[in-house]
C-alpha cells in the first residue's frame, strides 16, 4: 500500500460497500470478521515461515531466552 496515493483498494471497496448506515451491532460484527480474517492471514504466514525455515517450539523457546537490547549497547 502506497500512502502517497491516498486510499488503498480495500478502503475504496469498503467505502462503496458500506455507503449506508448500519447498526452498532453490525459494525461490531464486521470489525470482528475483519480482525479474524487478518489474524488468520498472519497465522497462516507465520506457519508457512516456520515450515520453510524448519522451525518448531524449540525455536520459540530459544527466542524467549534471548536478551533483546535497544539503544546504545555500551
Secondary structure, DSSP 8 states (H G I E B T S, - for coil): --GGG-S-HHHHHHHHHT-S---HHHHHHHHHHHHHHHHHHHHHHHHHHHHHHT--HHHHHHHHH-----S---
